[in-house]
Amino acid sequence: MAKISPVAAKYIVHSSINIDGVVDRPDVIGAIFGQTEGLLGSDLELRELQRSGRIGRIEVNVNTSSGKTAGEIVIPSSLDKTETAIVAAALEIIQRIGPCNAKIEVTKIEDVRISKRQFVIERAKELLKTLTQDTLPDSQELADEVSQSVRMTEVCEYGREKLAAGPDIDSSEDIIIVEGRADVLNLLKHGFKNAIALNGTSAPETVRELTKKKTCTVFVDGDRGGDLIVREILSNAEIDFVCKAPDGKEVEEITQKEIHKALRGRITAEQAKLDLGIDENGALREPTDNLRKPTFQREESRFGPRRDNNNNNGGRVSQPEIRFGAKPMPPQPVVAAPSPMPQSPLPRPVALHPTSGGSKLTPEEKKLFKQTLEDLFGTRGACIFDERLNVMGKVPLSELTSTIKSLSGGVHALVLDGAIDLELARVAEKLGVAHIVATSTKIKEAGRVDIVTDEKLMN
């Protein structure tokens, strides 16, 4: 008896069977052939269809439980869909198997080609996705890859020190001085062919000679190491401009947009010397941490507009000034205010022994600083107060040290959303600051400055 190949089957008939009694699998198959014999004619006789391979092997799976038998009948077919439906319907005429009543119901006729077609579609999607991503880059990607490869091969060795440099270092009137070879490669990658590396922190003789003939821009990392390189090269070479990478980033890792933005924001060498405290002879006067000097503006006190009691203003109320980073307010007419009520002056900070920790907060100061610290929570900012407890300004925490240095005195207290480090404490002590209020502190000895954390304010 021939068997139909599962691959050649076009349809599969799925039927369920329920028998009121216990029968075996051969009994079910015998009933199917016996009770359908002669029913559909000679062309659709199951025995002849199976012998010719148009009907496959009939699979019967039965289970017996509590004196009853249930199972499934599966018949593969290579007939057309009409003939397959007729054969499937013929199964439902079987009402008895052996001595037991039985019921057969065709649950579905499965088209094998549909499942195969769905498999083909899903597999084609996966193949097309792989082809698009891995083996078919677009023309722009090809052009960028070739262009970048050419640029990377253009790095040459320049001068006696064999410094890494771009191909246009001789022909260009403007050059960019960077720290190392990786910085030159990144600039070349983004189209800047006039860069040369220092290969260290000091300026080689070749670079010093170039600075005498060309317009030079120093491009350094956005960290303290970059500041040190700028100080060194400004003292030994004729630099025209200085610029830095974004804070915390290196020149070798920044993007093309960040490179253009940094170069557009470059400052002159004279301004850099002022910011870094370098005199005309190249000696270091008073270094700061930030190359770019912050814009410092006063803001209005929380107790209202600030009064100017000098004779020049006649005791009138001065205009509220602009907060840090805010847009300028339009000018307002000056209105004369009544003479201020006489007040007892606040006690001035007293210079104490370095281990005494400075003067203590008055109740009024404690209340004001506590509220200010709550307002600053999460902003990473700082407020600067004068001796009359007026807010002199509000600046980012990263610019606090350089800002109070630029004020050169007149600061009574600092309130900041952050930790107090040793450098800030030393600068504050040098400038005569009485109190520093912060969320935490990294130092143990306070010096002449009163160090106050939020825990002390709560007590």
NORPE-V276344 format. One line per field, one symbol per residue. ss: DSSP state (~ for helix, > for strand, _ for the rest). A space follows every 50 residues. Layout:
BEGIN
ss: ???
END
This chain:
BEGIN
ss: __________>>>>>>>>>_____~~~~~~~~~~~__________~~~~~ ~___>___>>>>>>>__>>>>>>>>>>___~~~~~~~~~~~____>>__> >>>>>>>>>>>~~~~~~~~~~~~~~~~~~~~~~~~___~~~~~~~~~~~~ ~~___>>>____>>>________>>>>>__~~~~~~~~~_____>>>___ ____~~~~~~~~~_>>>>>>___~~~~~~~~~~~~~____>>>>______ ~~~__~~~~~~~~~__>>~~~~~~~~_>_____>________________ >__>__>_________>_________________________________ ____________~~~~~~~~~~~~~_____>>>>>_____>>>>>>~~~~ ~~~~~~~_____>>>>>>>>_~~~~~~~~~____>>>>>>>________> >>>~~~~~_
END
